[in-house]
Amino acid sequence: MDDDTIKTAILGAVGDLDSYQLPDAKGYTSFLRYLSGVPEEERQARREEMLSTRSSDFKEFAGVVDAIKDKGVIVAVASDHDVDSTNKERSNLFSVKKAL
């Protein structure tokens, strides 16, 4: 990807974080953030990190993905039905371990 494509993608992602909302949606979103304990400072830090992303960050991340692709572990909390459906579609992608 060239730098312009990366900038467009980053601005779109930040725009998704701060998309326009009607008053009732703003209240609901604020309520969910309050319940989950996500402070505005954390959201601002995330925005700043996103806006400072460079193409070199993607290249570095690709190296991380390469390092874990053969030894990585997928962890999901899902219903038995969803696990069965996924395993049918993806050739036994998941092995099931019951949580306590």
HUFENPE-V703804 format. One record per residue. RES is the residue in one small letter. PSI is psi in whole degrees, -180 to 180 (999 if undefined). OMEGA is omega in degrees with one decimal (* if undefined). Layout:
BEGIN
RES & PSI & OMEGA
RES & PSI & OMEGA
END
This chain:
BEGIN
m & 143 & 176.2
d & 170 & -175.0
d & -37 & 179.8
d & -39 & 178.0
t & -41 & 178.8
i & -44 & 179.1
k & -43 & 179.3
t & -44 & 179.9
a & -41 & -179.8
i & -46 & 179.3
l & -36 & 176.3
g & -41 & 179.5
a & -42 & 177.7
v & -39 & 177.2
g & -35 & 176.7
d & -35 & 177.7
l & -35 & -173.3
d & 38 & -177.2
s & 156 & -179.8
y & 138 & 177.5
q & 144 & 172.4
l & 162 & -175.7
p & -41 & -179.2
d & -38 & 177.9
a & -37 & 176.6
k & -44 & 179.4
g & -44 & -179.9
y & -44 & 178.6
t & -43 & 178.2
s & -41 & 178.6
f & -45 & 179.2
l & -40 & 177.9
r & -39 & 177.6
y & -47 & -178.9
l & -36 & -178.3
s & -7 & 176.3
g & 29 & 179.5
v & 108 & -179.3
p & 157 & 180.0
e & -32 & 179.5
e & -38 & 178.1
e & -41 & 177.7
r & -41 & 178.9
q & -40 & 177.8
a & -40 & 177.9
r & -43 & 177.0
r & -47 & -177.8
e & -39 & 177.0
e & -43 & 179.8
m & -44 & -178.0
l & -20 & 179.8
s & 5 & -179.3
t & 137 & 179.1
r & 166 & -179.5
s & -31 & 179.0
s & -29 & 177.4
d & -39 & 177.9
f & -40 & 178.6
k & -40 & 177.9
e & -42 & 179.3
f & -36 & 177.3
a & -37 & 177.0
g & -38 & 178.0
v & -44 & 179.3
v & -43 & 177.3
d & -38 & -177.6
a & -29 & -176.9
i & -5 & -172.8
k & -32 & -179.8
d & -21 & -176.0
k & 7 & -177.3
g & 159 & -179.6
v & 134 & 175.3
i & 130 & 177.6
v & 128 & -179.9
a & 145 & 170.9
v & 115 & -173.9
a & 163 & 177.0
s & 159 & 176.7
d & -40 & -179.9
h & -46 & -179.4
d & -40 & 178.3
v & -45 & 179.3
d & -44 & 179.3
s & -45 & -179.7
t & -43 & 179.5
n & -31 & 176.3
k & -41 & -178.9
e & -33 & -171.0
r & 26 & 174.6
s & 63 & 177.3
n & 51 & 178.5
l & -41 & -175.2
f & 142 & 163.4
s & 139 & -170.8
v & 131 & 171.6
k & 124 & -177.8
k & 136 & 176.2
a & 157 & 179.2
l & 999 & *
END
